Amino acid sequence: MPSRSVPHTVTLMTRKSCGSCGRVKEQIAPVVEEAGALLEVVDVDQEGVGGELAIEFGDRVPVVLIDNEEFACWEVENEELAAALRK
């Protein structure tokens, strides 16, 4: 199977008051890098006027999105993430 020509984008939705967010970022960063994907970290409390992301994600952070599709919430399995990024 040929590799993807455009790398996946992994977005980690976080907030400063989230104790798990930093841990998940450190956990997934090597998996994302090894897959050749891009990692974006978004603080839901800092995005835009009106707080749409804060309302959408509420207390569910950390949330991992792959190409803008929700992949995981709170906990991430590295093996599952790596498999998803190979697709």
C-alpha angles and dihedrals in degrees: 000000000000118000121252113271092211116052120238118252116225113198120195112201109209144157130208093244092055113107094192097048097080092045092052091047091053090045098051100035095083092046092051092046093049090052091052090241128140120249120211122182116203124189102213091206093057100048117107134315115299097034097249092160093047089052094044096048099029110167093339094099135155092061122167119211125189112203089342093307118116110250105167142358126208097340129045128195108216093211092053091047092050091049092050091050091053091062 
